[in-house]
Amino acid sequence: MIELYYWTTPNGHKITLFLEEAGLSYTLVPINIGAGDQFKPEFLAISPNNRIPAIVDHEPTEGGDPISVFESGAILLYLAEKTGTLIPTAIRDRVEVLQWLFWQMGGLGPMAGQNHHFSQYAPEKIPYAIDRYVNETGRLYAVLDKRLSDREFVAGDYSIADIAIYPWIVPYERQGQKLEAFPNVQRWFATIGTRPATLRAYEKAEAFKNQAISVEQSRDLLFNQSANSVKR
Ligand SMILES: N[C@@H](CCC(=O)N[C@@H](CS)C(=O)NCC(=O)O)C(=O)O
């Protein structure tokens, strides 16, 4: 059984997408990041970066003590290797998936995250910062669009690369993007959006909607972190 330490954000959705797709049994442990649950010692013990998602696998393949994993890319890779699904085995195919997984982890995720921050949450609107991240997000969408021009999914069959990318395209409007400008991304997005596992994963998130805390109430907690938040 997998315990998923989860909140209803793009990085959280990645893991419910995987678990629903692979049909693994799991339980959700809500970590309400607006309420500060990510700083609780029991969560930090498995996720020292005070970020969701994290998992604990109580039945590791090789037996023994439970294994905990933080960082969504590492979790996807761990689960794909554990189950032998959503990642190809042939080395050439596998490295294609890994490249696009890392592209999301190092590029689309952080850039779209800063885009959300400066466009939606920053207390002052800083045009330079907004333009910088909206443009960079657009550049990354164009890279993805080109990649999808001659294939259905990002790398071979539907894989952990698509799963990592999809939840970061869901909020495209908040990122200042229009999907019509990226027709291959639009087609790919619609295909993934209708997969039964995708629908189930996003349905799971609905149960937590009423626990969401407004950005105004959690602003200090989320956007005022420093070395002191880790040291205390
Ligand atoms: N690189 C990390 C990023 C995780 C991340 O940024 N998680 C956010 C939610 S999407 C979070 O937990 N934020 C809590 C905080 O900022 O304190 C991953 O992919 O797992």
The ligand as an SDF file (V2000), in Angstrom:
LIG
                    3D

 20 19  0  0  0  0  0  0  0  0999 V2000
   10.1480   20.1130   -7.0310 N   0  0  0  0  0  0  0  0  0  0  0  0
    9.0740   19.7790   -6.1290 C   0  0  0  0  0  0  0  0  0  0  0  0
    8.1500   20.9620   -5.9910 C   0  0  0  0  0  0  0  0  0  0  0  0
    7.0290   20.6840   -5.0320 C   0  0  0  0  0  0  0  0  0  0  0  0
    6.2220   21.9230   -4.7070 C   0  0  0  0  0  0  0  0  0  0  0  0
    6.5870   23.0580   -5.0470 O   0  0  0  0  0  0  0  0  0  0  0  0
    5.1260   21.6940   -4.0040 N   0  0  0  0  0  0  0  0  0  0  0  0
    4.2910   22.8210   -3.5600 C   0  0  0  0  0  0  0  0  0  0  0  0
    2.8560   22.5800   -4.0150 C   0  0  0  0  0  0  0  0  0  0  0  0
    2.7490   22.3620   -5.7810 S   0  0  0  0  0  0  0  0  0  0  0  0
    4.3160   22.8870   -2.0500 C   0  0  0  0  0  0  0  0  0  0  0  0
    4.3070   21.8760   -1.3840 O   0  0  0  0  0  0  0  0  0  0  0  0
    4.3630   24.0970   -1.4780 N   0  0  0  0  0  0  0  0  0  0  0  0
    4.3880   24.2540   -0.0730 C   0  0  0  0  0  0  0  0  0  0  0  0
    5.2140   25.4390    0.3460 C   0  0  0  0  0  0  0  0  0  0  0  0
    5.5760   26.2550   -0.5230 O   0  0  0  0  0  0  0  0  0  0  0  0
    5.4900   25.5720    1.5410 O   0  0  0  0  0  0  0  0  0  0  0  0
    8.3250   18.5650   -6.6690 C   0  0  0  0  0  0  0  0  0  0  0  0
    8.1800   18.4750   -7.8820 O   0  0  0  0  0  0  0  0  0  0  0  0
    7.9040   17.7020   -5.8720 O   0  0  0  0  0  0  0  0  0  0  0  0
  1  2  1  0
  2  3  1  0
  2 18  1  0
  3  4  1  0
  4  5  1  0
  5  6  2  0
  5  7  1  0
  7  8  1  0
  8  9  1  0
  8 11  1  0
  9 10  1  0
 11 12  2  0
 11 13  1  0
 13 14  1  0
 14 15  1  0
 15 16  2  0
 15 17  1  0
 18 19  2  0
 18 20  1  0
M  END
$$$$
